[in-house]
Amino acid sequence: MSATVSVLSIPPVVKTVTVRCTPATAFRAFTADIGRWFPLAMFSVKPAADCRLEPQVGGRLYEIATDGQETLWGHVLEWNPPHALVLSWQARVSEEEAQRIDVTFRAVPDGAEVQLVHAGWEKLKVDAAQWRENYDGGWVEVFERRFKAFADAAA
C-alpha cells in the first residue's frame, strides 16, 4: 500500500496598479528607489533605516537596520528591465521556505500597468494560509498605495 501526500494549493496574491509613467520609470522606481517608497516603519524585520535591491540576477534584496545590520529579504531571480523582475522572498523565513514575487511592467495608454504576483505559499512550514492573508493586506499598503504614489510622482 502506498501513501499519497496531498499538498494544499494556496492561490497567489495578485496586485495590479496603473501608474502615470513609462514602464522604464516604474521599473526604476520599484528597484533603484525601493528604499524611498517602501514603508519600513510598518514593514521591516528589525527597526530599519533603509532597504536596497542589487540590480542583477543573484543580487540581494535586504533591509539595513538603524544599527547598520543587514537582514536579507530575498534574491533577484530574474532581471529584465524594464519588463520584469522576479524575486525570491524569505523575509522572516528560511531559504527553503522562500516564496516567489514576480513583478511585470507593461505600457498602457495612460502610463504603465505594474502587476505583482506573490506565490509559493505552500513552501511555508506553518500557517501558510495565514501568512498569505497577512501579505494580501500588506501588499495593499506597500504596493497599491506606497509604490503607486511614488511612481505617479516620478512621472
N, C-alpha and C positions, 0 to 999 in steps of 0.2 A: 504494500500500500504506500503510495507517495503522498506527501503533504503538499498542498498548494498554498502559497502565501499571496494574499491579495493586498496590493498597496493602494490605499485610497487616493484617488486623484483630487488634488485641490486646485481649483481654477486660478490662473494668474490674476494679479492686479493689473488692470489696464487703465491708463490715464492719458487723455489726449487734450492738448491745448493748441489754439491758433494764436500765433504771436505776430506783431506788426513789424517784422524784419525779415531779412532773407534767411534761408536755411544756413548759410555760412555764418551769419552774425549770430543766429540762435545756437549753432554748434559751438562757436567760440564762447558765447555767454555761458553755456552749460558746462563747458570743460575748463577753459582757461580762467574763468571768473567764478568758479563754483564757491570759492571762499567768500565772495561778496554777496551772494544771494541765499546760500544755504543757512537756514535758521539754527545755528549752533546752540543758541541759548535754550532752544526747545528740544533739539535732537542731536545729542552727541553722546559718546560713550563716557567720556570724562569731561569736566568743565573745559571747553575748548576755545581757543583764540582764533583758529583758522582751520581750513581744510583745503587739500590740494589734490590734483589729479595729474599724474605724469603722462604726457601726451604721446604714448606709443604702446604697442602690444607688449604686455608684461609689466607696464607701468603700474604704480600703486595709486590707489585712492585711499587717502588717510586724513585723519584729523591731527591737529597739533594742540596739545593741552596748554593751558595757561602756564604750566611749569616747563614747557618745551618738549615734553614726552610725546612721541608719535604713536598713534593707535591705528592699525590697519583696518580699513573698511572693506577693501577688495582689490581686485586687479583688472586691468584692461585686457579683455579677451579679443576684442576687435576694434580697430581704429580706422575709420573710413570717412574722414572729413570731406565734405560737410553733410554726408548722408546718414551715417550710422555710427553708433558707439555701443559696444557690448561690455558689460562689467560682470565680474563675479562679485557677490555681495556677502560678506561674512562679518558684518558689524555685530558684535556680541555673541558670535558662534564660532565653532571650529571651522577650519578649512574644508573638512569633509561635509559640513552642513551648508556650505556656501550656496546661495541661490544665484540666479542669473537675472540681470537687468539689461534689456535691450532698449535703446533709445534711437528712434529714427527721426529724420528731419526731411520734410518734403515741401517743395514750393506749392503754394496755393495762391489764388488771386489777390488776397489781402495780406500776404506775408508768407509764413511758414507754419505747417502743421507739424507739431512735435508730439510723438507718441512714446510713452514709457510703458514697458511691459515687464513686470516683476514676477518671475516664475521660479519653480523648483522648490516649492514649499515642502514637498514630500521628503526632501533631504534632511529636514529638521528632525531631531530625535524625540522631541517632546513638544506638545502644544502647537503643532504646525497650523492648525486651523485658526487658533487664537492669534498667532503671530501674523498670519495673513490678514486677519481682520484689523489688527493694530496698524499694519502698514497701509492697508487700504485707506484708513482715515489719515494717517500720517502723510501719505503722498498728496492728499488734497492740499494740505498747508505747504508742504515743501515744493511740490511740482506745480500744481494748478494755481496756487496763489503766488508764492515767492519767486519761483523761476519765471513764470509768465510775466509778472510785473517787472522783473529785471530785464527780461528780453524785450518787452514792449518799450521800455525806456531806452534801450540800446539802439532802437531803430533810427 
